[in-house]
Amino acid sequence: MAQPTKMVIINASPKGEYSLTLQYARYLMMHEKDVVWEVLYVGEELTDTDFDHTWFHASLDLIEQCEAVLWATPVYTMLVPYQLLRFLQLIEQEGRASLFVGKYATSIMSCFHYYDHLAQHWLQATCEDLGMHFMEGLSVDDKDLMNPTYRQSLRFFMEEFHHTCLHRLPVIRQSKDLVEDFVPFKPQPSASQGEKRGDLRTVLLTDEVGGEGNLSAMIKVFLASYPNQVEVVDINTFPYEGACQGCLRCELVGECDRKDGFQAFYQNLVNSCDVLVHAMNLEGRYLKPVWKLFLDRTFSNGHRTSMMGKHTCYLVSGPLDQLPYVRQFLEGKDMVGRENSVGVISDDLCIDQQLEALIAETALRLDRSARAHFQKGANFLGIGGMKIFRDLIYGMRGVVRDDHRFYKQRKLYDFPQRRLGNQLFNLVMGFAFLFKPVRLEAYKRMKPLYIAKQKQLVDSGRL
């Protein structure tokens, strides 16, 4: 008789056994025959700065002995929680990354479908880098498990994954290997731009200060070209007590459960600055892990878009052209947050003179944009993301009161069914359009009618 398949659930949620994602993972395992499984509480164990080294090494031994891995993770700031990045980083430091080679893997992710595709692609590509055979996972919502029809699909999904593992079937690979093609950036020494102005408070957040890498060189060019004083903040130096715990104290009580002062630090920074520059190194298939730690902790501000109306730009060092989902994260962050970013500048595919000129001009344009109070329009990344937040906050408005107040004050509850004029229009036209002659007449007049008000404004010459 065949031995049952050994599987491990790697639970990335800091909530531990109270993780919503874990309930889905447990359901999958409990209803699959001939499977034995254990749970590794990675998110909970690695939330604080200090961790149990005995637990860590026992976890690696358990992974090495299993045949398949089910990654169970929520989505925090458009990716998996920092704790999972830290886990993989610790494994790499131990020289034990080979323990994943040849194993089958899939994932179950829970969130409100806010940029969960970025987390899915990152996790699959990371597993493929580790030599795993990754079968496309599932992204679930909080109520999906209560639906009998969906539970049937969950069971089928698990049967297929187990079948694929048992018979070592081929799976679709998503990613290519990253190509390391580092070219040093050597800008020419910049001439002095005269006295810097101090009326626009500008903060530059970075993971590299005064180093020898390309990012430090990019920062020097920016600082020399930007006509305002800049406060440089090294995010490595903040005394983090630990990662986001996912406890939602910030949402329910209004204050972060951590006592390291990050909430006040971040809110004072974003509330008082006019311009915020991000200077970031890539590492692996994402930013340096310290950025994930920093970004997850910014959730102490809840679902409130703290950067709304600010002006930003991004300086990125690393193979961004090979990581389109990192670029989409930065663009989505800008669009949902209404940050008015003037662009993402990367040192890949640029020769020295081009990159130097691009950074210098972007620095000047950032100053002009901030002084003109320029407001960008939003594309699908911004509109779609904000609608998810809008519906989420409105549905929980009795609980997340600070978020609700923020959305209400800024008129972000833009539900179309609340517009009386729109409802009356559709009521009248719905009746009229029952008749084919009316529909034919509307068809004939649609083009000029559609632009009538806009054309009238443009033709009038008004500002």
Secondary structure as GFF3:
##gff-version 3
##sequence-region A 1 463
A	DSSP	beta_strand	5	11	.	.	.	ID=ss1
A	DSSP	three_ten_helix	16	18	.	.	.	ID=ss2
A	DSSP	alpha_helix	20	30	.	.	.	ID=ss3
A	DSSP	beta_strand	35	40	.	.	.	ID=ss4
A	DSSP	alpha_helix	42	45	.	.	.	ID=ss5
A	DSSP	alpha_helix	53	65	.	.	.	ID=ss6
A	DSSP	beta_strand	68	74	.	.	.	ID=ss7
A	DSSP	alpha_helix	82	94	.	.	.	ID=ss8
A	DSSP	three_ten_helix	97	100	.	.	.	ID=ss9
A	DSSP	beta_strand	104	110	.	.	.	ID=ss10
A	DSSP	alpha_helix	116	129	.	.	.	ID=ss11
A	DSSP	beta_strand	133	134	.	.	.	ID=ss12
A	DSSP	beta_strand	138	140	.	.	.	ID=ss13
A	DSSP	three_ten_helix	144	146	.	.	.	ID=ss14
A	DSSP	alpha_helix	148	166	.	.	.	ID=ss15
A	DSSP	beta_strand	197	206	.	.	.	ID=ss16
A	DSSP	alpha_helix	214	225	.	.	.	ID=ss17
A	DSSP	beta_strand	228	234	.	.	.	ID=ss18
A	DSSP	three_ten_helix	235	237	.	.	.	ID=ss19
A	DSSP	alpha_helix	249	252	.	.	.	ID=ss20
A	DSSP	alpha_helix	262	272	.	.	.	ID=ss21
A	DSSP	beta_strand	275	283	.	.	.	ID=ss22
A	DSSP	beta_strand	286	287	.	.	.	ID=ss23
A	DSSP	alpha_helix	289	297	.	.	.	ID=ss24
A	DSSP	three_ten_helix	298	301	.	.	.	ID=ss25
A	DSSP	beta_strand	311	317	.	.	.	ID=ss26
A	DSSP	three_ten_helix	320	322	.	.	.	ID=ss27
A	DSSP	alpha_helix	324	337	.	.	.	ID=ss28
A	DSSP	beta_strand	341	346	.	.	.	ID=ss29
A	DSSP	alpha_helix	352	371	.	.	.	ID=ss30
A	DSSP	alpha_helix	380	395	.	.	.	ID=ss31
A	DSSP	alpha_helix	401	409	.	.	.	ID=ss32
A	DSSP	three_ten_helix	416	418	.	.	.	ID=ss33
A	DSSP	alpha_helix	420	432	.	.	.	ID=ss34
A	DSSP	alpha_helix	436	450	.	.	.	ID=ss35
A	DSSP	alpha_helix	452	460	.	.	.	ID=ss36
###
